[in-house]
Amino acid sequence: MAKAAPAHREQIALDLLLTGKSATATVAHMAAHCGCSRRQSQRYVAAAYQFLKADITACNVDRPAQVAKLIHLLETTCEQALSAKQFNAVVASCRELRELLGLAAG
């Protein structure tokens, strides 16, 4: 999959997110299999999340249900990352959860 076009890489990121992979796992997969850096992979994942956000907004999806799903996914990611001793992933997931819940210091 090396040297794929940016639009194709964004689609790969979107597909991985839609299958339930966490952002951290998607970034790692993209960096390992698409011939791009972790930083560039993060950009592709961010673009995929923006697409998901726009799609959800357009469909008028129940926001509380989506928030509950995200909380569950982030907690699961933290648990799996702890088990795998992937502490950077734990920190990243906790940061996302903190932001989602509005627990960050003002």
C-alpha positions in Angstrom: 0.0 0.0 0.0 3.0 2.3 -0.1 2.7 5.7 -1.7 -1.1 5.9 -1.8 -2.7 9.2 -2.7 -3.8 11.3 0.2 -7.5 10.8 -0.6 -7.0 7.1 -0.6 -5.1 7.2 2.7 -8.0 9.2 4.3 -10.4 6.6 3.0 -8.2 3.9 4.6 -8.3 5.8 7.9 -12.0 6.2 7.7 -12.5 2.5 6.9 -10.4 1.5 9.9 -12.3 3.9 12.2 -15.6 2.6 11.0 -14.6 -1.0 11.9 -14.1 0.1 15.5 -10.4 0.7 15.6 -9.3 3.4 18.0 -7.6 6.6 16.7 -4.3 5.4 18.2 -4.6 2.0 16.5 -5.5 3.6 13.2 -2.5 6.0 13.3 -0.2 3.0 14.1 -1.7 1.0 11.2 -1.4 3.8 8.8 2.2 4.5 9.7 3.1 0.9 9.4 1.3 0.0 6.2 0.8 3.2 4.1 4.4 4.5 3.9 3.8 7.7 5.9 5.0 9.1 9.2 3.0 8.9 12.4 2.5 12.7 12.2 1.0 12.4 8.7 -1.0 9.4 9.8 -2.5 11.6 12.5 -3.5 14.1 9.9 -5.3 11.4 7.8 -7.1 10.2 10.9 -8.1 13.7 11.9 -9.5 14.2 8.4 -11.4 10.9 8.6 -12.9 12.1 12.0 -14.0 15.4 10.4 -15.8 13.4 7.7 -17.5 11.3 10.3 -18.5 14.4 12.3 -20.0 16.0 9.2 -21.8 12.8 8.3 -23.3 12.4 11.8 -24.3 16.1 11.8 -26.0 15.8 8.5 -27.9 12.7 9.6 -29.1 14.3 12.8 -27.9 11.3 14.9 -28.7 11.2 18.6 -25.8 13.1 20.2 -26.1 11.4 23.7 -26.0 8.0 22.1 -22.9 8.9 20.2 -21.2 10.3 23.2 -22.0 7.1 25.1 -20.5 5.1 22.3 -17.3 7.2 22.3 -17.0 6.9 26.1 -17.2 3.2 25.8 -14.7 3.0 23.0 -12.2 5.2 24.8 -12.5 3.2 28.0 -12.1 -0.1 26.0 -9.0 1.4 24.3 -7.5 2.4 27.7 -8.1 -1.1 29.0 -6.5 -2.8 26.0 -3.6 -0.4 25.9 -2.9 -1.0 29.6 -2.9 -4.8 29.0 -0.5 -4.3 26.1 1.7 -1.9 28.1 1.1 0.8 25.4 1.2 3.7 27.8 1.2 6.4 25.2 -2.1 5.0 23.9 -3.5 5.0 27.4 -2.5 8.7 27.9 -3.9 9.6 24.5 -7.2 7.9 25.2 -7.5 9.4 28.6 -6.9 12.9 27.2 -9.6 12.3 24.6 -12.0 11.1 27.3 -11.2 14.0 29.5 -11.9 16.4 26.7 -15.1 14.7 25.7 -16.4 14.8 29.3 -15.3 18.4 29.8 -13.0 17.6 32.7 -10.0 19.6 31.4 -8.9 22.5 33.5 -10.1 25.8 32.1 
